[in-house]
Amino acid sequence: MIVGLHSLWLPILLASVAVFIVSSIIHMALPWHKGDYRKVPNEDRMMEALRPLALPPGDYMLPRAGSMEEMKSPEFKKKLSDGPVMMFTVMPPGPFNMGSSMALWFLYVVIATVLVAYVTGRALPFGTPYLRVFRIAGATAFIGHALALWPMSIWYRRSLRATIVSSMDALIYALVTAGFLGWLWPR
C-alpha cells in the first residue's frame, strides 16, 4: 500500500526543523565554509571603481558576447585573453536580510523533505523496516541537496573545494532526513 504524504507530516516537519538547525550550526559555528569565498585584493579600490557604474542587482558575465559571431571575433578573443574573466552576482547595497534568507532556506528544506517523503512513500509500503526507509530516503535527500551543486563547478568554475564542502553538508542533511523518516515511518 502506498504511503501518502498525509501519513508523513510529522517526520517531514521534524526532519525539516532538524536539517534547519544542523545547517545553522554548520554555517555559524563550524569553520569549514570560511574558505568558500576569497577576499578580493585591493577590495576598497575595486569597490570604488565599480560603485560609479551603479550595476543593478543581478548575475553578470564579463566579458559577455552578444552572439556566437561576436564570440569568434578577434576583439572578443582579446578581451578573454586580457581578462579579467568572471561571473558575479551583484546584490542590493545594505546589510544582508538574514530573516528572509533563513525563511526561504527553511521553505526550501521543507519542500525538499516533502519530495523525499513522496518518493520514499511511493517506493516503500507501510511497515518497511527502518534501514530500508533510511537507504531510500537518504539517497533521495542526498540527490536533492547535492547534485545541483556540481554544475556550478563544472560550468561556472565555482571552487571545487566549496562544492565538495557543500556536498558534505548535503550528506549530513540527507542522513538527518533519512533518520527521521526511518524512525517515524508508518507501521
NORZIKA-V809281 format. One record per run of one state. SS is the DSSP state (a for helix, b for strand, c for the rest). FROM is the first residue (numbers start at 0). LEN is the number of residues. Records with the same first field share a line. If there is no record, write none. Layout:
SS->FROM-LEN ; FROM-LEN
//
This chain:
c->0-1 ; 2-2 ; 28-2 ; 33-9 ; 51-6 ; 62-5 ; 72-1 ; 82-3 ; 90-7 ; 123-1 ; 125-4 ; 156-3 ; 183-4
b->1-1 ; 57-5 ; 85-5 ; 124-1
a->4-24 ; 30-3 ; 42-9 ; 67-5 ; 73-9 ; 97-26 ; 129-27 ; 159-24
//
